[in-house]
Amino acid sequence: MLVNIKEAIKLIEEGKILHIAADESLLEQLPKGKWIAGTTPYFITEQGGVTCKDKLFVNEIDCAVDCKITVYDRSNVFNITKDSYHNGMTFLVIPFASDIAVYYSKEAPYSNDLLMNPTVGWITGYDLSTNATAKVYDGSSGKAYNDKAVALHICLPDDKIASLGIVNIFDIDSNAAKIEFPEDTLSVSKCLVNGKEMLFADYILENNIDTQLPLVADYNGTLINVSIKSVSEGNKTVELYAPVFAGEEYRFASPVSNYAASFTEQLQSFKDLNPIFSCNCILNYLYGKLEGKSTPPFAGPVTFGEIAYQLLNQTLVYAVVTDK
């Protein structure tokens, strides 16, 4: 829910367990309490997508019977699996372009322990019209970080269970070339296109690939996007928002004629869902022109990357708590 600063402070002072997203200027005003937060001025509310610096998006985690907040760096971020409750869920916020964000994006798929407990969250951002820095907040200490991750571990009642889901409007274009990469990386030079080695930048430019479309791979039955950040004709490199992985087969996504309509169509099957958290990618927000458009039943921050165990792009991520 989108609230003003007084309403947010009241919830904190009442001892509520909260996940918060807002502009840095508002987060700096919050008192200490049972909350974590990340920076972004973009939100999708029940009324539609908005850019807003005078309100905060708050998820009240009223299903939790206990919680703890932990700060991590790259040396111990995968301790989140040890620190989580036996029956619970972890909310994780990581600053965009930080060393820990890069490390988590590359290593999370190799952490089998991570799959043992639902971990959901997002990469925090900033107003794209400014030169601001993404930050995360540990509400228990009131400290902000641009180089660490903050997790809110919650414990659920014995009769409840948490689960995660994603909404991906993209599908693999079966007619597109098969692309493979020699290493796990966020910055690509060479690749194999249908088995032939070439520079990825040249392939994209020579074939007039629409870089608003992500690469898509099937990761154990789930379609995962890798979004294009930039293509440098001079340096012959392609920068990505999430890493590609050696040994995976990628193809570019099938074209989407209408982003908003595609979301509406995909969301029909979720109308009876009651998520306790959701977030949607800034690329979906921009490319899909989601300002003023809602995505029911999902509302939440617009993010610079989504976390459902591992880092995702151009995806809507959500969490639900249901009876066992």
CORNORGI-V349390 format. One record per residue. N is the residue number from 1. RES is the residue in one small letter. PHI is phi in degrees with one decimal (none if undefined). D_CENTER is the distance of its C-alpha to the mean C-alpha in Angstrom with 2 decimals. Layout:
N_RES_PHI_D_CENTER ; N_RES_PHI_D_CENTER
This chain:
1_m_none_18.35 ; 2_l_-89.8_19.05 ; 3_v_-130.8_21.81 ; 4_n_-86.0_23.99 ; 5_i_-63.8_24.45 ; 6_k_-64.8_27.48 ; 7_e_-66.7_25.83 ; 8_a_-65.0_22.93 ; 9_i_-62.0_25.60 ; 10_k_-61.7_27.62 ; 11_l_-63.1_24.90 ; 12_i_-65.2_24.45 ; 13_e_-67.4_28.23 ; 14_e_-80.0_28.59 ; 15_g_83.1_26.66 ; 16_k_-68.8_23.74 ; 17_i_-89.5_20.64 ; 18_l_-133.2_17.79 ; 19_h_-111.6_14.13 ; 20_i_-128.8_14.34 ; 21_a_-131.6_12.63 ; 22_a_-171.1_15.24 ; 23_d_-66.9_17.07 ; 24_e_-55.0_18.47 ; 25_s_-60.2_21.96 ; 26_l_-84.4_21.37 ; 27_l_-63.2_19.57 ; 28_e_-66.3_22.57 ; 29_q_-91.0_24.89 ; 30_l_-80.1_23.59 ; 31_p_-76.3_25.88 ; 32_k_-65.3_25.10 ; 33_g_175.1_24.03 ; 34_k_-92.0_21.76 ; 35_w_-147.0_18.46 ; 36_i_-125.7_15.41 ; 37_a_-155.5_13.62 ; 38_g_-139.7_11.52 ; 39_t_-90.3_12.75 ; 40_t_-171.4_12.13 ; 41_p_-101.2_14.99 ; 42_y_-110.1_13.24 ; 43_f_-145.1_13.01 ; 44_i_-112.3_13.82 ; 45_t_-101.8_16.69 ; 46_e_-61.6_19.27 ; 47_q_-92.4_21.36 ; 48_g_136.1_18.93 ; 49_g_-71.5_16.55 ; 50_v_-141.5_17.81 ; 51_t_-104.7_17.77 ; 52_c_-148.5_19.11 ; 53_k_-116.3_20.19 ; 54_d_-116.6_22.64 ; 55_k_-138.4_20.63 ; 56_l_-119.6_17.88 ; 57_f_-93.6_15.47 ; 58_v_-121.5_16.39 ; 59_n_-104.6_15.62 ; 60_e_-87.1_18.86 ; 61_i_-92.4_18.59 ; 62_d_-81.3_22.22 ; 63_c_-84.0_22.15 ; 64_a_-80.4_22.04 ; 65_v_-101.0_25.46 ; 66_d_-162.4_24.47 ; 67_c_-157.0_21.72 ; 68_k_-150.2_21.37 ; 69_i_-113.3_19.23 ; 70_t_-133.6_18.99 ; 71_v_-103.7_18.21 ; 72_y_-128.0_17.51 ; 73_d_-121.3_18.11 ; 74_r_-66.7_17.98 ; 75_s_-74.7_21.28 ; 76_n_-138.9_20.24 ; 77_v_-61.1_16.48 ; 78_f_-83.6_17.24 ; 79_n_-72.0_19.70 ; 80_i_-56.3_17.03 ; 81_t_-70.7_18.59 ; 82_k_-77.4_21.99 ; 83_d_-82.7_21.13 ; 84_s_-73.1_19.58 ; 85_y_-74.6_22.02 ; 86_h_-59.0_23.79 ; 87_n_-121.8_22.74 ; 88_g_-168.1_19.54 ; 89_m_-157.4_15.81 ; 90_t_-119.1_13.66 ; 91_f_-97.8_11.05 ; 92_l_-125.0_9.57 ; 93_v_-121.6_8.75 ; 94_i_-134.8_9.32 ; 95_p_-72.2_10.86 ; 96_f_-61.1_10.26 ; 97_a_66.6_13.18 ; 98_s_-84.4_14.38 ; 99_d_-60.1_16.32 ; 100_i_-70.4_14.40 ; 101_a_-65.8_11.06 ; 102_v_-63.8_13.25 ; 103_y_-62.5_14.98 ; 104_y_-62.4_12.18 ; 105_s_-61.8_10.83 ; 106_k_-82.8_14.49 ; 107_e_-97.0_15.72 ; 108_a_-56.1_13.37 ; 109_p_-62.8_14.72 ; 110_y_-95.3_18.15 ; 111_s_-95.7_17.85 ; 112_n_-65.6_19.57 ; 113_d_-62.4_19.71 ; 114_l_-61.1_15.96 ; 115_l_-78.5_16.56 ; 116_m_-77.6_19.20 ; 117_n_-141.6_17.15 ; 118_p_-57.2_14.03 ; 119_t_-123.3_11.14 ; 120_v_-131.3_8.07 ; 121_g_168.7_5.84 ; 122_w_-162.1_3.62 ; 123_i_-93.1_5.39 ; 124_t_-77.2_8.27 ; 125_g_-135.2_10.47 ; 126_y_-165.8_13.96 ; 127_d_-67.6_16.48 ; 128_l_-66.7_16.81 ; 129_s_-86.7_20.54 ; 130_t_-121.3_20.97 ; 131_n_-107.9_20.88 ; 132_a_-69.4_19.01 ; 133_t_-115.2_17.01 ; 134_a_-69.2_13.58 ; 135_k_-137.3_14.40 ; 136_v_-126.7_13.64 ; 137_y_-129.5_16.44 ; 138_d_-99.9_18.40 ; 139_g_-66.0_20.29 ; 140_s_-69.5_22.93 ; 141_s_-109.9_24.20 ; 142_g_81.3_23.06 ; 143_k_-87.0_21.91 ; 144_a_-111.5_19.23 ; 145_y_-137.9_17.82 ; 146_n_-113.9_16.50 ; 147_d_-136.7_16.91 ; 148_k_-135.2_15.92 ; 149_a_-104.1_13.26 ; 150_v_-124.5_14.09 ; 151_a_-120.3_13.94 ; 152_l_-109.2_15.49 ; 153_h_-90.4_17.30 ; 154_i_-116.6_18.93 ; 155_c_-104.8_22.01 ; 156_l_-102.7_22.78 ; 157_p_-59.2_26.32 ; 158_d_-61.4_27.98 ; 159_d_-94.7_28.06 ; 160_k_-118.3_24.32 ; 161_i_-145.3_21.48 ; 162_a_-100.6_17.69 ; 163_s_-147.4_15.76 ; 164_l_-116.6_12.35 ; 165_g_-150.4_11.94 ; 166_i_-130.4_10.18 ; 167_v_-119.2_11.79 ; 168_n_-123.4_12.35 ; 169_i_-81.6_15.17 ; 170_f_-97.3_16.08 ; 171_d_-129.7_18.82 ; 172_i_-73.5_20.60 ; 173_d_-80.8_23.58 ; 174_s_-65.5_26.32 ; 175_n_-89.7_28.59 ; 176_a_-77.2_26.40 ; 177_a_-66.1_27.33 ; 178_k_-83.5_26.11 ; 179_i_-121.3_24.38 ; 180_e_-128.0_24.20 ; 181_f_-123.5_23.43 ; 182_p_-78.2_25.62 ; 183_e_-152.2_23.07 ; 184_d_-75.2_19.48 ; 185_t_-159.5_18.45 ; 186_l_-101.9_16.28 ; 187_s_-132.1_19.59 ; 188_v_-105.9_21.80 ; 189_s_-111.8_25.50 ; 190_k_-91.0_27.26 ; 191_c_-154.0_26.32 ; 192_l_-108.0_28.32 ; 193_v_-111.0_28.61 ; 194_n_51.1_30.51 ; 195_g_86.4_31.85 ; 196_k_-101.8_33.03 ; 197_e_-73.1_31.86 ; 198_m_-159.7_30.87 ; 199_l_-78.1_28.78 ; 200_f_-61.8_25.42 ; 201_a_-61.3_25.79 ; 202_d_-63.0_29.22 ; 203_y_-59.8_28.11 ; 204_i_-63.5_25.53 ; 205_l_-70.2_28.08 ; 206_e_-67.6_31.11 ; 207_n_-103.3_29.56 ; 208_n_49.4_28.01 ; 209_i_-67.3_24.60 ; 210_d_-75.0_22.34 ; 211_t_-79.2_19.37 ; 212_q_-75.7_17.35 ; 213_l_-89.2_17.34 ; 214_p_-82.3_15.10 ; 215_l_-71.3_16.70 ; 216_v_-131.6_16.32 ; 217_a_-132.7_17.44 ; 218_d_-94.3_18.39 ; 219_y_-97.9_17.06 ; 220_n_53.6_19.47 ; 221_g_91.0_19.56 ; 222_t_-115.0_15.91 ; 223_l_-79.3_15.15 ; 224_i_-118.6_12.32 ; 225_n_-92.9_11.75 ; 226_v_-127.7_12.29 ; 227_s_-91.5_12.47 ; 228_i_-84.1_15.51 ; 229_k_-88.4_15.41 ; 230_s_-160.9_19.20 ; 231_v_-124.8_22.44 ; 232_s_-104.3_25.36 ; 233_e_-69.6_28.72 ; 234_g_-71.5_30.55 ; 235_n_-86.4_28.67 ; 236_k_58.5_28.00 ; 237_t_-129.0_24.39 ; 238_v_-122.8_21.08 ; 239_e_-93.7_18.01 ; 240_l_-117.9_14.66 ; 241_y_-83.6_11.00 ; 242_a_-140.4_10.58 ; 243_p_-74.4_13.83 ; 244_v_-91.5_16.36 ; 245_f_-124.4_18.43 ; 246_a_-61.3_22.20 ; 247_g_91.3_23.75 ; 248_e_-97.5_21.23 ; 249_e_-106.2_22.42 ; 250_y_-116.3_20.44 ; 251_r_-139.4_21.53 ; 252_f_-71.6_20.35 ; 253_a_-70.1_19.16 ; 254_s_-65.8_21.82 ; 255_p_-59.7_22.17 ; 256_v_-113.3_20.83 ; 257_s_-74.9_23.62 ; 258_n_-144.7_22.01 ; 259_y_-55.6_18.27 ; 260_a_-60.7_18.94 ; 261_a_-66.0_21.54 ; 262_s_-65.1_19.42 ; 263_f_-63.6_16.81 ; 264_t_-57.6_19.85 ; 265_e_-65.4_21.37 ; 266_q_-64.4_18.47 ; 267_l_-80.8_18.04 ; 268_q_-57.1_21.75 ; 269_s_-79.4_21.46 ; 270_f_-109.0_19.06 ; 271_k_-62.2_21.34 ; 272_d_-94.9_22.75 ; 273_l_-76.4_19.53 ; 274_n_-125.9_19.03 ; 275_p_-70.7_15.43 ; 276_i_-92.2_15.21 ; 277_f_-158.6_11.55 ; 278_s_-155.2_9.15 ; 279_c_-148.8_6.59 ; 280_n_-135.5_6.88 ; 281_c_-72.2_6.47 ; 282_i_-60.2_9.26 ; 283_l_-69.0_11.04 ; 284_n_-62.4_11.56 ; 285_y_-61.5_12.74 ; 286_l_-78.2_15.09 ; 287_y_-67.4_16.35 ; 288_g_-88.2_16.65 ; 289_k_49.6_18.32 ; 290_l_-84.7_16.64 ; 291_e_-61.4_18.30 ; 292_g_85.2_20.76 ; 293_k_-111.9_19.38 ; 294_s_-97.2_18.05 ; 295_t_-132.8_16.08 ; 296_p_-61.3_17.97 ; 297_p_-91.9_17.52 ; 298_f_-101.9_13.93 ; 299_a_-144.4_13.52 ; 300_g_166.3_11.12 ; 301_p_-69.6_9.38 ; 302_v_-94.4_8.48 ; 303_t_-123.7_5.81 ; 304_f_-96.4_6.43 ; 305_g_156.5_3.56 ; 306_e_-117.1_0.99 ; 307_i_-120.9_4.27 ; 308_a_-132.6_7.34 ; 309_y_69.3_9.94 ; 310_q_-110.5_8.92 ; 311_l_-74.1_6.44 ; 312_l_-125.2_5.87 ; 313_n_-133.4_6.79 ; 314_q_48.3_8.54 ; 315_t_-138.2_7.49 ; 316_l_-98.4_7.67 ; 317_v_-117.0_6.84 ; 318_y_-144.7_9.69 ; 319_a_-130.5_12.10 ; 320_v_-131.3_15.86 ; 321_v_-120.9_18.90 ; 322_t_-131.3_22.10 ; 323_d_-68.5_25.62 ; 324_k_-70.1_26.43
